[in-house]
């Protein structure tokens, strides 16, 4: 036989193949341990990349300290200020407390926009880069004041809820039980107290789990209490002293400052002693939570509380919380699904990192991310937040610049007003001077008039004297004429008459001269008055012209200031328009991103629903297969029974046949024996019949 040897080139190939097989076997045997579900999102945030062998790896990050839950008494003190609030408001507070920096920003923003209410307030809050819980809390200004005024307590509350929601919510239930036992929590005209139940249409997140998985700090009570407003569209926030409202005195949480409420409405049904001792429950103005707050998807009806399952007899303290059903675990509900915070403020010092969901879902569906879905892009969110922060800073700077410009305008206006006041004072002084001149002229005119009157009186006196002299002369002439008539002849009388006529003409001439002198004096006085009036008019015209010139200058200055202010306002408006355009573009980009995220969520939900439908179909198919198997088993059993019956019947028939054969054999044998015993027949005799 000729044995063929392998070629030299086949040896390396065989070795390479064997090495590959060995490496695959070793890789299959040396599998890595399953990843920690709590740390999975943190690992998914960074893409997996193999560094080159020449580059040294970066040192590992330091391991943060583990979360240490507060004691039961500390939790009671922590939740006491909000335990008697309505459930939906408690849900918003627990969720918003995980964002203490946003609570502070919302408080400052509300202080700057005190005139906004209802719909305009919701529209303006929707434009802010805040969590939906913080946006919804802007409708309750006293609550924002309470959270922002005790920011250390708020941060502790958010940290406790984020890391251990079950114990926080159990503590709230315990405090409600205490208030109910003390007679302070009962139905009234503002709040309705009832037993708790799982919210309708609640769909827990698929991979929801608490960060703290140790033993329970506070056991859930055997009965759970819910609090809701009597009017669905009006919410009254209760005000009470957390130290005394729960019956036995309770210390205040360190750092929490209780502010006594102003005189407000007290719940009917409480005695004066209770009100004086505990303050009972007081309420402020109701907050309307109608359609104006529901158009953005984060309003009042978007929130709820799932208090979990009450304690039963078989409930153990060292329970495994992760193994509990999702609906039995306490949680804040947002849009019919589990709310999970995206805040990093309350988890930076913790070992475990929670799975992150997008809480801006307006479709009302669950926001859980199924396995295999791409992780959310936190870098873009951080960039967007940084952009929003820059925009806010720019807006603040611009608002400050506008305020400075407004102050400058006000100063200019004040200066202009001062100038106008000075001009008015000058005008008043000029008017007073003119009035004084007019008074002097009037006094001069009055003196001239008095002088003219005196001259007229003197003329009248002269005329009267002249008339008296004429009368006397006439009387004398008459007497002389009478005497002449009596004594002298007629010629003398004529001469006397001529003399009298001459004297009368002289008197008339003198009177005419006096009248002409009086007229000339009057004309001179009138001319002087006219000249004084003309001088006054000229002075008034000159002062008016000066005032008009000053007014024109002030008007020009005002016009220039107004033009400058208008130009500044136009520039500010243009800047605001540009900012609004940038904000609109960013909002459009955000809307597009949200739409893309919503579409991705819808696709994920469709995939999850399809998976559920497939699972249901598989379950139905499995049930149908089981039913078919059961039917086949029953048919087989029936067939086996029939076969057994048929075999039994066949055996019985065989037994009968055998018995018949045996009987026939016995009969034949007996006949043969009888025939053998019987003697033979005689000749001629018929054969005997066998019996």
C-alpha positions in Angstrom: 0.0 0.0 0.0 1.2 3.5 -0.8 0.6 5.9 2.1 0.1 9.5 1.1 1.8 12.0 3.4 0.3 15.5 3.9 1.9 18.3 2.0 4.1 20.7 4.0 1.7 23.7 3.4 -1.3 21.8 5.1 0.4 21.8 8.6 0.2 25.7 9.2 -3.5 25.7 8.1 -4.3 22.9 10.5 -2.5 24.6 13.3 -4.3 27.9 12.6 -7.7 26.2 12.5 -7.0 24.4 15.8 -5.9 27.7 17.4 -9.1 29.5 16.3 -11.3 26.7 17.6 -9.4 26.7 20.9 -9.8 30.5 21.2 -13.6 30.2 20.5 -13.9 27.6 23.2 -12.0 29.6 25.7 -14.1 32.7 24.9 -17.3 30.7 25.4 -16.1 29.4 28.7 -14.8 32.7 30.0 -18.0 34.7 29.8 -18.2 38.0 31.5 -20.6 38.4 34.4 -24.0 40.0 33.6 -23.9 43.8 33.9 -25.4 45.7 36.8 -28.8 46.8 35.6 -28.4 50.0 37.6 -25.1 50.9 35.9 -26.2 49.9 32.4 -27.4 53.4 31.3 -24.2 54.9 32.4 -22.2 52.4 30.3 -24.6 52.9 27.4 -24.0 56.6 27.3 -20.5 56.2 25.9 -19.8 54.3 22.6 -17.6 51.2 23.0 -14.2 51.7 21.4 -10.9 49.8 21.6 -8.0 52.0 22.4 -4.8 51.5 20.5 -2.2 49.4 22.4 0.4 52.2 22.5 -1.9 54.6 24.4 -2.2 54.1 28.1 -5.7 53.8 29.6 -7.0 56.6 31.8 -7.2 56.0 35.5 -10.5 54.7 36.8 -13.0 57.2 38.4 -13.1 57.2 42.2 -16.0 55.1 43.6 -18.6 57.5 45.2 -20.1 56.8 48.6 -23.2 54.6 48.9 -26.6 56.1 49.7 -27.4 56.0 53.4 -31.2 56.3 54.0 -32.4 58.6 56.9 -34.0 57.1 59.9 -37.8 56.7 60.3 -38.1 59.8 62.6 -36.1 61.9 60.1 -38.4 60.8 57.3 -41.4 61.7 59.3 -40.0 65.2 59.9 -39.0 65.5 56.3 -42.5 64.8 54.8 -44.6 66.4 57.6 -44.9 69.8 55.8 -46.4 68.3 52.7 -48.1 65.0 53.9 -51.6 66.5 54.1 -51.5 68.1 50.6 -53.6 66.6 47.8 -52.0 63.6 46.1 -51.4 65.2 42.8 -49.7 68.2 44.4 -47.6 65.8 46.5 -46.5 64.1 43.3 -45.4 67.4 41.7 -43.5 68.4 44.9 -41.7 65.0 45.2 -40.7 65.2 41.5 -39.8 68.9 41.6 -37.7 68.5 44.7 -35.2 66.5 42.7 -34.4 69.8 40.8 -33.6 72.3 43.6 -31.7 74.6 41.3 -34.8 74.8 39.0 -37.0 75.5 42.0 -34.8 78.5 42.8 -34.9 79.7 39.2 -38.7 79.4 39.1 -39.1 81.3 42.3 -37.0 84.2 40.9 -38.8 84.0 37.6 -42.2 84.2 39.3 -41.0 87.2 41.3 -40.2 89.0 38.0 -43.5 88.0 36.4 -46.0 88.6 39.2 -48.7 89.8 36.8 -48.9 86.5 34.9 -51.7 84.1 35.8 -53.6 81.1 34.5 -53.1 80.5 30.7 -50.4 83.2 30.0 -48.5 81.9 33.0 -48.6 78.3 31.7 -47.6 79.5 28.2 -44.6 81.4 29.6 -43.6 78.6 31.9 -43.7 76.1 29.0 -41.0 78.1 27.3 -38.6 77.6 30.2 -36.0 74.8 30.2 -37.4 73.2 33.3 -38.7 69.8 34.3 -42.5 69.3 33.8 -42.9 69.0 37.6 -41.3 72.5 38.1 -43.5 74.0 35.3 -46.6 72.6 36.9 -45.7 74.0 40.3 -45.6 77.5 38.9 -49.4 77.6 39.3 -48.9 77.3 43.1 -46.8 80.3 44.1 -47.1 79.6 47.9 -45.7 76.1 47.3 -42.8 77.5 45.2 -42.1 80.0 48.0 -42.2 77.2 50.6 -39.7 75.0 48.6 -37.4 77.9 47.6 -37.4 79.4 51.1 -36.3 76.1 52.6 -33.9 74.9 49.8 -31.9 72.6 52.0 -35.0 70.8 53.1 -36.2 70.6 49.5 -32.9 69.1 48.4 -33.0 66.5 51.2 -36.6 65.6 50.3 -35.7 65.2 46.6 -32.6 63.1 47.4 -34.7 60.9 49.7 -37.4 60.4 47.2 -35.0 59.8 44.3 -33.0 57.1 46.1 -35.8 55.5 48.3 -39.3 56.4 47.0 -41.0 53.5 48.9 -40.0 54.7 52.4 -40.7 58.3 51.6 -44.2 57.5 50.4 -44.8 55.1 53.3 -43.8 58.0 55.7 -46.4 60.2 54.1 -49.0 57.5 54.7 -48.0 57.1 58.3 -48.3 60.9 58.9 -51.7 60.9 57.3 -52.8 58.1 59.6 -51.6 60.1 62.6 -53.5 63.2 61.5 -56.6 61.1 60.9 -56.4 59.5 64.3 -55.9 63.0 65.9 -59.1 64.1 64.2 -57.4 66.8 62.1 -57.7 65.0 58.7 -61.3 64.5 57.5 -63.6 65.4 54.7 -64.4 69.1 54.4 -65.6 71.6 51.8 -62.1 71.8 50.2 -60.6 68.2 50.5 -61.9 64.7 50.2 -60.3 61.9 52.1 -60.7 58.3 50.9 -58.9 54.9 50.8 -56.2 54.5 48.2 -56.3 52.5 45.0 -54.0 52.0 42.0 -54.5 54.8 39.5 -56.6 53.9 36.5 -54.7 53.2 33.3 -51.4 53.1 35.2 -48.6 51.3 33.3 -45.4 50.9 35.3 -42.0 51.4 33.6 -40.7 48.1 32.4 -37.4 48.2 34.2 -38.3 50.4 37.2 -36.4 49.7 40.4 -35.4 51.7 43.5 -31.8 52.7 44.0 -31.9 51.7 47.7 -32.6 48.0 47.9 -31.9 47.4 51.6 -34.4 46.5 54.3 -37.4 48.7 54.7 -37.1 51.8 56.9 -40.9 52.3 57.3 -43.5 49.6 56.7 -46.6 50.5 54.7 -49.7 50.8 56.8 -52.5 48.4 56.5 -54.8 51.1 55.1 -53.7 53.7 52.6 -55.3 57.3 52.5 -55.7 59.5 49.5 -56.5 63.2 49.5 -58.1 65.0 46.5 -59.9 68.3 45.9 -63.7 68.4 46.2 -63.9 70.5 43.0 -61.9 68.9 40.2 -61.0 72.3 38.7 -60.2 74.2 41.9 -57.3 73.3 44.2 -57.0 74.6 47.8 -53.5 74.2 49.3 -53.8 73.5 53.1 -51.7 75.4 55.5 -50.9 74.0 58.9 -48.2 73.8 61.5 -46.3 70.5 61.1 -45.3 70.5 64.7 -48.7 70.1 66.2 -51.1 69.1 63.4 -50.4 65.4 63.8 -51.5 65.1 67.5 -48.3 64.5 69.4 -45.7 67.2 69.1 -43.3 66.6 66.2 -39.8 68.3 65.9 -39.3 70.4 62.8 -36.8 69.0 60.3 -33.4 70.7 60.7 -33.2 73.7 58.4 -37.0 74.0 57.8 -38.5 77.3 58.8 -42.3 77.3 59.2 -44.0 80.6 58.4 -47.4 81.0 60.0 -50.0 81.7 57.3 -52.0 85.0 57.2 -55.6 85.1 58.4 -57.4 82.8 56.0 -60.4 80.5 55.9 -60.5 77.7 58.5 -62.1 74.4 57.8 -65.7 74.2 59.3 -66.2 71.6 62.0 -63.2 72.5 64.1 -63.6 74.0 67.6 -61.9 77.2 68.6 -59.7 75.3 71.0 -58.4 73.1 68.2 -57.8 76.1 66.0 -55.9 77.8 68.8 -54.0 74.8 69.8 -53.1 73.3 66.4 -54.1 75.9 63.9 -56.1 73.1 62.2 -56.3 73.2 58.5 -56.4 76.6 56.8 -56.7 77.4 53.1 -55.7 80.3 50.9 -57.1 81.3 47.6 -58.1 78.4 45.3 -56.1 77.7 42.2 -58.0 77.0 39.0 -56.5 74.1 37.2 -58.8 74.0 34.2 -58.1 73.8 30.5 -55.6 76.7 30.7 -53.1 74.4 32.5 -53.8 71.2 30.5 -52.8 72.3 27.0 -49.1 71.6 27.5 -49.3 68.0 28.7 -47.8 68.7 32.2 -50.9 70.2 33.9 -52.7 69.1 37.1 -54.3 66.0 35.6 -51.0 64.7 34.3 -49.9 63.8 37.8 -50.9 61.2 40.3 -49.6 58.9 43.1 -49.4 55.1 43.1 -49.2 54.3 46.9 -48.4 50.6 46.2 -50.0 47.7 48.1 -50.9 47.9 51.8 -49.3 45.6 54.4 -50.8 42.1 54.7 -50.3 39.3 57.1 -47.6 37.6 55.1 -45.5 40.8 54.7 -41.9 40.5 55.9 -39.6 43.2 56.9 -36.6 41.8 55.0 -38.4 41.8 51.7 -36.8 42.0 48.3 -38.3 45.2 46.8 -37.0 44.4 43.3 -38.9 41.1 43.3 -42.3 42.9 44.0 -44.7 43.5 41.1 -44.3 46.9 39.5 -47.8 48.0 40.4 -47.2 47.2 44.1 -44.2 49.5 44.4 -44.9 53.1 45.4 -44.1 55.7 42.8 -45.0 59.1 41.4 -47.2 58.7 38.2 -46.8 61.1 35.3 -49.0 60.7 32.2 -50.1 57.2 33.3 -46.6 55.9 33.7 -43.8 55.9 36.3 -42.1 59.2 36.7 -38.3 58.9 36.8 -36.2 62.1 37.4 -33.4 63.2 35.1 -31.8 65.3 37.7 -28.1 64.9 38.5 -28.1 67.1 41.5 -29.4 64.5 44.0 -27.4 61.5 42.6 -23.8 62.8 42.2 -22.8 61.2 45.5 -24.5 57.8 45.0 -23.1 54.6 43.7 -26.1 53.5 41.6 -27.4 55.5 38.7 -31.0 55.2 37.7 -32.4 54.6 34.3 -33.4 57.9 32.6 -36.6 58.5 30.8 -37.9 61.5 28.9 -40.7 63.1 31.0 -41.9 65.4 28.2 -44.3 62.9 26.7 -47.6 64.5 25.8 -49.3 61.4 24.4 -50.0 60.0 27.8 -48.3 56.7 27.2 -45.5 55.0 29.1 -42.0 56.3 28.6 -40.1 53.1 29.4 -37.3 52.3 26.8 -37.4 48.7 25.7 -34.2 46.7 25.5 -32.2 47.3 22.4 -33.4 50.9 22.0 -30.8 53.6 21.5 -29.9 55.5 24.6 -31.0 59.1 25.0 -28.4 61.7 23.8 -27.5 63.5 27.1 -24.8 65.5 25.4 -27.4 67.3 23.2 -29.6 67.9 26.3 -26.6 69.3 28.2 -25.7 71.5 25.2 -29.3 72.7 25.0 -29.3 73.5 28.7 -26.0 75.4 28.3 -27.5 77.3 25.3 -30.6 78.1 27.4 -28.4 79.2 30.2 -26.4 81.4 27.8 -29.6 82.8 26.4 -30.9 83.6 29.8 -27.7 85.3 30.7 -27.8 87.3 27.5 -31.4 88.2 28.2 -30.5 89.3 31.7 -27.6 91.4 30.4 -29.9 92.9 27.7 -32.6 93.5 30.3 -30.0 95.2 32.5 -28.8 97.3 29.6 -32.3 98.2 28.9 -32.9 99.1 32.5 -29.7 101.3 32.4 -30.9 102.9 29.2 -34.3 103.4 30.8 -32.7 105.0 33.8 -30.7 107.3 31.6 -33.8 108.2 29.7 -35.5 108.9 33.0 -32.6 111.0 34.1 -32.7 112.9 30.8 -36.4 113.4 31.2 -35.9 114.6 34.7 -33.3 117.1 33.5 -35.6 118.2 30.8 -38.4 118.6 33.3 -36.0 120.6 35.5 -35.2 122.8 32.5 -38.8 123.2 31.8 -39.5 124.0 35.4 -36.7 126.6 35.3 -38.1 128.1 32.1 -41.5 128.1 33.7 -40.0 129.9 36.8 -38.3 132.4 34.5 -41.6 132.9 32.6 -43.3 133.4 35.9 -40.7 135.9 37.0 -41.1 137.7 33.7 -44.8 137.7 34.0 -44.5 139.1 37.5 -42.2 141.8 36.2 -44.7 142.5 33.4 -47.5 142.6 36.0 -45.5 145.0 38.1 -44.8 147.2 35.0 -48.5 147.0 34.1 -49.4 148.0 37.6 -47.0 150.9 37.4 -48.4 152.0 34.1 -51.9 151.6 35.5 -50.8 153.7 38.4 -49.4 156.3 36.0 -52.5 156.2 33.9 -54.6 156.6 37.1 -52.5 159.6 38.1 -52.8 161.0 34.6 -56.6 160.4 34.7 -56.7 162.1 38.1 -54.7 165.0 36.7 -57.1 165.1 33.7 -60.0 165.0 36.1 -58.5 167.7 38.2 -57.9 169.8 35.0 -61.5 169.2 33.9 -62.7 170.1 37.4 -60.6 173.3 37.2 -62.1 174.0 33.8 -65.6 173.5 35.2 -64.8 175.8 38.1 -63.4 178.4 35.7 -66.6 178.0 33.5 -68.7 178.3 36.6 -66.8 181.4 37.6 -67.0 182.8 34.1 -70.8 182.0 34.1 -71.1 183.8 37.5 -69.1 186.7 36.2 -71.2 186.8 33.1 -74.3 186.7 35.2 -73.0 189.4 37.4 -71.9 191.5 34.4 -75.3 190.9 32.8 -77.0 192.0 36.0 -74.7 194.9 36.2 -75.3 195.7 32.6 -79.1 195.3 33.1 -78.8 197.6 36.2 -76.7 200.0 34.2 -79.0 199.8 31.3 -81.9 200.4 33.5 -80.1 203.3 35.1 -79.0 204.5 31.7 -82.4 204.2 30.4 -83.5 206.2 33.2 -80.7 208.7 33.1 -78.8 208.6 29.8 -80.0 208.7 26.3 -80.1 205.9 23.9 -76.5 206.4 22.5 -74.9 205.6 25.8 -76.9 202.5 26.0 -75.6 201.4 22.7 -72.0 202.0 23.7 -72.5 200.0 26.8 -74.0 197.2 24.8 -71.0 197.3 22.5 -68.6 197.1 25.4 -70.5 194.2 26.9 -70.3 192.4 23.6 -66.6 193.0 23.4 -66.1 191.7 27.0 -68.2 188.6 26.2 -66.1 187.9 23.1 -62.9 188.2 25.1 -64.3 185.8 27.7 -65.2 183.4 24.8 -61.7 183.7 23.4 -60.2 183.0 26.8 -62.6 179.9 27.2 -61.6 178.7 23.7 -57.9 179.0 24.6 -58.5 177.2 27.9 -60.4 174.4 26.1 -57.6 174.2 23.5 -55.0 173.9 26.3 -57.1 171.2 28.0 -57.4 169.3 24.7 -53.7 169.6 24.1 -53.0 168.3 27.6 -55.4 165.4 27.1 -53.8 164.6 23.7 -50.4 164.7 25.3 -51.6 162.3 28.1 -53.1 160.0 25.5 -49.9 160.0 23.5 -47.9 159.3 26.6 -50.4 156.4 27.4 -50.1 155.1 23.8 -46.3 155.3 24.0 -46.3 153.4 27.4 -48.6 150.8 25.9 -46.4 150.4 22.9 -43.4 150.1 25.1 -45.2 147.4 27.2 -46.3 145.6 24.1 -42.7 145.6 22.7 -41.4 144.3 26.0 -44.0 141.6 26.1 -43.3 140.7 22.5 -39.6 140.5 23.3 -40.2 138.4 26.4 -42.6 136.2 24.4 -40.0 135.8 21.7 -37.3 134.9 24.3 -39.7 132.4 25.9 -40.6 130.9 22.5 -36.9 130.6 21.7 -36.3 128.9 25.0 -39.3 126.6 24.5 -38.1 125.9 20.9 -34.7 124.9 22.4 -36.3 122.7 25.1 -38.6 121.2 22.4 -35.6 120.5 20.2 -33.8 118.9 23.1 -36.9 116.9 24.0 -37.2 115.8 20.4 -33.6 114.8 20.3 -33.9 112.9 23.5 -37.1 111.2 22.2 -35.4 110.4 19.0 -32.4 108.9 20.9 -34.8 107.0 23.2 -36.8 105.8 20.1 -33.5 104.7 18.4 -32.5 102.9 21.6 -35.9 101.3 21.9 -35.8 100.3 18.2 -32.3 98.8 18.7 -33.6 97.0 21.8 -36.7 95.8 19.9 -34.4 94.7 17.1 -32.2 92.8 19.6 -35.3 91.3 21.2 -36.6 90.4 17.7 -33.3 88.7 16.9 -33.4 87.0 20.3 -37.0 85.9 19.7 -36.0 84.6 16.3 -33.1 82.7 17.8 -35.4 81.4 20.5 -38.0 80.5 17.9 -35.3 78.7 15.9 -34.1 76.9 19.0 -37.7 76.1 20.0 -38.3 74.8 16.5 -35.2 72.7 16.8 -36.4 71.5 20.2 -39.8 70.8 18.8 -38.2 68.9 15.9 -36.1 67.0 18.4 -39.1 66.3 20.6 -41.1 65.2 17.5 -38.2 62.9 16.6 -38.1 61.7 20.1 -41.9 61.3 20.2 -41.7 59.4 16.9 -38.9 57.2 18.3 -41.0 56.7 21.5 -44.1 55.9 19.4 -42.0 53.4 17.4 -40.7 51.9 20.6 -44.2 51.8 22.0 -45.4 50.1 18.8 -42.5 47.7 19.0 -43.3 47.0 22.7 -47.0 46.6 21.8 -46.1 44.3 19.0 -43.9 42.4 21.3 -46.7 42.2 23.8 -49.1 41.2 21.1 -46.6 38.6 19.9 -46.2 37.4 23.5 -50.0 37.3 23.9 -50.3 35.4 20.6 -47.5 33.0 21.7 -49.3 32.5 25.0 -52.6 32.0 23.2 -50.8 29.5 20.8 -49.2 27.8 23.8 -52.6 27.6 25.5 -54.1 26.3 22.3 -51.3 23.7 22.0 -51.8 22.7 25.6 -55.5 22.4 24.9 -54.8 20.3 21.8 -52.3 18.2 23.9 -55.0 17.7 26.5 -57.5 16.8 23.8 -55.0 14.4 22.3 -54.3 12.9 25.7 -58.0 12.5 26.3 -58.4 10.9 22.8 -55.5 8.6 23.5 -56.9 7.6 26.9 -60.3 7.0 25.2 -58.6 5.0 22.5 -56.6 3.0 25.1 -59.9 2.4 27.0 -61.5 1.3 23.7 -58.6 -0.9 22.9 -58.6 -2.4 26.4 -62.3 -3.0 26.1 -61.9 -4.5 22.6 -59.0 -6.7 23.9 -61.1 -7.8 26.9 -64.0 -8.5 24.6 -61.7 -10.5 22.2 -60.3 -12.4 25.2 -63.9 -13.1 26.4 -64.8 -14.3 22.8 -61.7 -16.5 22.7 -62.6 -17.9 26.1 -66.1 -18.6 24.9 -64.8 -20.2 21.7 -62.4 -22.3 23.8 -65.1 -23.3 26.2 -67.4 -24.2 23.2 -64.5 -26.2 21.7 -63.8 -27.9 25.0 -67.5 -28.6 25.4 -67.6 -30.1 21.9 -64.5 -32.1 22.6 -66.0 -33.4 25.9 -69.3 -34.2 24.0 -67.4 -36.1 21.3 -65.3 -37.9 23.8 -68.4 -38.9 25.8 -70.1 -40.1 22.6 -67.1 -42.1 21.6 -67.0 -43.7 25.1 -70.7 -44.4 25.0 -70.3 -46.0 21.6 -67.5 -48.1 22.8 -69.6 -49.4 25.7 -72.7 -50.1 23.7 -73.1 -53.6 22.2 -73.2 -54.0 18.5 -76.6 -53.9 16.7 -78.3 -57.0 15.6 -78.8 -57.7 12.0 -82.0 -56.1 10.8 -82.3 -53.6 13.7 -82.0 -50.0 13.0 -79.2 -48.2 14.8 -80.0 -46.6 18.1 -80.1 -43.0 18.4 -77.7 -41.4 20.8 -79.2 -39.6 23.6 
